[in-house]
Amino acid sequence: MQTYSFNQESRTQALPCLPPLPPEVIGDKGGNFTERFSFILAGNYHQPLNHVDVAKSLSMSHRHLHRKLRVAFGMNFSQVLCRFRLNKALALFERELQIVQICEQVGFSSSSYFTKCFRREFGVSPKQYQLQLNTSIYCTELKSLSKVS
């Protein structure tokens, strides 16, 4: 088993599943927590993540990570990760991908869990959102074509 020390040098070493933080993110005083956390999330949201590995990469305990997330975002790790993934999924809907492809690309392990989280966050199912988006895009295209004619 690999052990981790929590000093300035260890912050640049990669954990088994997370890449190292670049020096510009770490900064002289360890950097801003939300910036460092967001950097890790942005680079790894599409793969399985757990709060213990993220906490180690930020050189803190998982309990301290939980406290900091509550203060910064008012949510726990799973909630922050889920919301981040859902926001990334919204952009993928515009590329007209299938819902199963979208949930895989943003890191959800099952489409049913993705649908449950999506409905809770946005009030509609992913399929309904996709239909509404496609309808609005189609109407916009029709309007622009009628102006050209």
N, C-alpha and C positions, 0 to 999 in steps of 0.2 A: 504494500500500500504506500502511495506517495504522500509525503507530508508537505504542508505549506507553511511557510513563515510569512508573517504579516509585516514586512518592512517595505521601504520604497522600491527596492530592487525586485521584489517578488511580484509587484503589480504589472511588470512588463512580461512576466512569464505566462505562457498559455496554460490553461487548465486542459484536461483531456478533451473536453467538448467545446471550449470557448477560445477564440483567438486572443492574443495579448492586446492590451490597450496601447494605442500609440502614444508617444511622449506628449504630443500636443493636447491630448485628452486628459492625461494624468496631471500635467501642470506641476508647479513647484510645491503646492500645498495639497496635492492629491486631487485637485480639480473640483469642480462643482458636481455634487452628487447626481443631480438630475441629468446633467450632460453626460456623465460617465455611464449612468444607468441606461439612458436613451441610446447611447452609442452601442452598448452591448445588445440591447433589444433589437435595434435596427439591423445589426449584423447577423442575428441568430434567431429571429422570430419564426422563421420557416422550419426550424428543426426542433426536436424535443428539448425543452428548457425546464430546469427546476431551480427553485429559489436558493438551494444550497450551493450549486455551482456558480450562480450569478453572484451570490454573496462572497464566495471565495475569490472570484475574479475582481471584486471591488474591495478586497481586503477587509472584510467585516464579517461578523457572525450573521447567521440567517435571521436571528431575532432582531439584531440591529437593523438589518435590511428591511424587515417587516415594519419596524417603528418608523424608519425614514420614509418608506413608501406611504404609510398612513398620513404622515405629516405633509409630504410633498403632493400626493395625489388623492388622499382620502380613500384609498383602496388597498387591498392586499396584492401580493405578487400575481396570483392567478387572475384577478380581476384586471389588473393593468395589462398583463400579457394578452388576455382575451380581447380587451378593447383595442389594443394596438393591432392585433391580427385582424380584427373586424374592419378597422379603418383601412388597412392595406387591402383587404378584400374588396372594399368599395371601388377602389381604382381598377381592380381586375375585371369587374363587371362591365366596364366600358370596352374591354377588349373582346367581349362576346365569347368568353370561355364558358364551359359547362360548370355547373355548381360544384360537382365533385372535383374538377381540376382546380378550381379556386380554393376550395377548402384544403386540398393537399399542398398547394403552393404557399399558403399562409401558415401552415403548420398545425392544422386541426387534424386529429387522428381519425375522426369519423364525421361523416356528413350529417348524421343526425345531431351530434353535439354542436356542430357548426350552425345548423338550422335553429336549434334551441337558443343558442347564444345570440344569433342574428335577430331572431324574433324579439327576444328580451331587450336588446339594445335599440333596435330601430322600429319595432312595432309591426313589422311585416315579415313574411317569410322571404328567404333569398329569391325564390322563384317569383313571388309577387313583385319584389324590388326589380328584378331583371326585366319582367314584363313592363312595368311602369317606365323603366329607363329606356327600353327599346321603343315603346310607344312615343315617349317624348322626343327621342332622337328622330324617329320616323316623321313625326309632325313637324319638327324643326326643318328637316330636309324638304318636306313638301312645301312649307312656307317659302323657303329660299328658292325652290324651283319655280313656284308661282310668281315670285317677284321678277325672276329672270325672263319669263315668257312675255 
